[in-house]
Amino acid sequence: MEEQTDKLVVNKNKDFKYELSGAGSGLVQAYGEITGIELYFRAKYDEWTFDVANDVGMLPSDGGQGGYFKKSKCKNAGYMTLSKAEKIISECIDDYLQKKNT
Protein backbone atom coordinates (compact mmCIF):
# COMPACT_ATOMS: atom_id res chain seq x y z
CA MET A 1 0.00 0.00 0.00
CA GLU A 2 1.46 3.35 -1.04
CA GLU A 3 1.52 6.12 1.55
CA GLN A 4 -0.15 9.46 0.82
CA THR A 5 2.11 12.36 -0.13
CA ASP A 6 0.23 15.17 1.69
CA LYS A 7 -1.38 15.27 5.11
CA LEU A 8 -2.97 17.90 7.34
CA VAL A 9 -2.22 17.30 11.03
CA VAL A 10 -4.26 19.10 13.70
CA ASN A 11 -4.10 18.75 17.49
CA LYS A 12 -6.44 21.09 19.34
CA ASN A 13 -5.22 19.99 22.81
CA LYS A 14 -1.65 21.11 22.08
CA ASP A 15 -2.84 23.96 19.80
CA PHE A 16 -0.92 23.08 16.64
CA LYS A 17 -1.61 22.34 13.00
CA TYR A 18 0.61 21.76 10.00
CA GLU A 19 0.55 20.54 6.43
CA LEU A 20 3.01 17.73 5.79
CA SER A 21 4.08 16.84 2.25
CA GLY A 22 6.61 15.17 0.02
CA ALA A 23 6.97 11.58 1.24
CA GLY A 24 9.38 9.71 -1.00
CA SER A 25 10.20 12.78 -3.08
CA GLY A 26 13.64 13.62 -1.69
CA LEU A 27 12.25 16.55 0.33
CA VAL A 28 9.73 16.18 3.15
CA GLN A 29 8.38 19.45 4.56
CA ALA A 30 5.79 20.70 7.02
CA TYR A 31 4.47 24.24 7.32
CA GLY A 32 2.15 25.27 10.11
CA GLU A 33 1.80 26.85 13.51
CA ILE A 34 1.87 26.04 17.18
CA THR A 35 0.12 28.33 19.67
CA GLY A 36 -0.20 30.82 16.80
CA ILE A 37 3.55 30.82 16.03
CA GLU A 38 5.03 29.60 12.73
CA LEU A 39 6.65 26.17 12.63
CA TYR A 40 8.66 24.54 9.84
CA PHE A 41 10.03 21.02 9.38
CA ARG A 42 12.36 19.97 6.58
CA ALA A 43 13.96 16.61 5.83
CA LYS A 44 16.45 16.48 2.98
CA TYR A 45 19.57 14.47 2.16
CA ASP A 46 20.74 12.96 5.46
CA GLU A 47 19.31 15.44 7.98
CA TRP A 48 16.08 16.92 9.27
CA THR A 49 15.43 20.28 10.95
CA PHE A 50 12.53 21.64 12.97
CA ASP A 51 11.97 25.36 13.71
CA VAL A 52 9.52 27.45 15.69
CA ALA A 53 9.71 31.21 15.02
CA ASN A 54 10.81 33.75 17.61
CA ASP A 55 8.56 36.48 19.03
CA VAL A 56 8.94 38.64 15.89
CA GLY A 57 8.10 35.77 13.53
CA MET A 58 11.58 34.82 12.28
CA LEU A 59 12.62 31.19 12.10
CA PRO A 60 16.05 30.38 13.58
CA SER A 61 17.03 28.69 10.29
CA ASP A 62 16.39 32.04 8.57
CA GLY A 63 18.68 33.88 11.00
CA GLY A 64 16.16 34.73 13.71
CA GLN A 65 17.54 34.88 17.24
CA GLY A 66 15.64 32.91 19.84
CA GLY A 67 12.76 30.72 18.82
CA TYR A 68 13.32 26.96 18.83
CA PHE A 69 15.57 24.91 16.56
CA LYS A 70 16.43 21.25 16.49
CA LYS A 71 18.19 19.11 13.89
CA SER A 72 19.42 15.57 13.57
CA LYS A 73 21.21 13.31 11.13
CA CYS A 74 18.93 10.77 9.47
CA LYS A 75 19.99 8.55 6.58
CA ASN A 76 17.93 9.30 3.45
CA ALA A 77 15.85 11.81 5.41
CA GLY A 78 14.20 13.23 2.30
CA TYR A 79 12.67 9.84 1.56
CA MET A 80 11.15 9.22 4.99
CA THR A 81 7.48 8.33 5.27
CA LEU A 82 4.96 10.91 6.44
CA SER A 83 4.30 8.78 9.52
CA LYS A 84 8.00 8.93 10.46
CA ALA A 85 8.07 12.70 9.87
CA GLU A 86 4.91 13.09 11.95
CA LYS A 87 6.53 11.16 14.84
CA ILE A 88 9.65 13.37 14.72
CA ILE A 89 7.54 16.54 14.58
CA SER A 90 5.42 15.35 17.51
CA GLU A 91 8.54 14.76 19.61
CA CYS A 92 9.89 18.20 18.68
CA ILE A 93 6.58 19.86 19.56
CA ASP A 94 6.54 18.12 22.95
CA ASP A 95 10.12 19.29 23.59
CA TYR A 96 9.30 22.85 22.48
CA LEU A 97 6.20 23.02 24.72
CA GLN A 98 8.10 21.61 27.69
CA LYS A 99 10.89 24.18 27.30
CA LYS A 100 8.40 27.00 26.70
CA ASN A 101 6.48 26.17 29.88
CA THR A 102 9.52 25.97 32.19
C-alpha positions, -999 to 999 in steps of 0.1 A, spaced: 0 0 0 15 34 -10 15 61 15 -2 95 8 21 124 -1 2 152 17 -14 153 51 -30 179 73 -22 173 110 -43 191 137 -41 188 175 -64 211 193 -52 200 228 -17 211 221 -28 240 198 -9 231 166 -16 223 130 6 218 100 6 205 64 30 177 58 41 168 22 66 152 0 70 116 12 94 97 -10 102 128 -31 136 136 -17 122 165 3 97 162 31 84 195 46 58 207 70 45 242 73 22 253 101 18 269 135 19 260 172 1 283 197 -2 308 168 36 308 160 50 296 127 67 262 126 87 245 98 100 210 94 124 200 66 140 166 58 164 165 30 196 145 22 207 130 55 193 154 80 161 169 93 154 203 110 125 216 130 120 254 137 95 275 157 97 312 150 108 337 176 86 365 190 89 386 159 81 358 135 116 348 123 126 312 121 160 304 136 170 287 103 164 320 86 187 339 110 162 347 137 175 349 172 156 329 198 128 307 188 133 270 188 156 249 166 164 213 165 182 191 139 194 156 136 212 133 111 189 108 95 200 85 66 179 93 34 159 118 54 142 132 23 127 98 16 112 92 50 75 83 53 50 109 64 43 88 95 80 89 105 81 127 99 49 131 120 65 112 148 96 134 147 75 165 146 54 153 175 85 148 196 99 182 187 66 199 196 65 181 229 101 193 236 93 229 225 62 230 247 81 216 277 109 242 273 84 270 267 65 262 299 95 260 322 
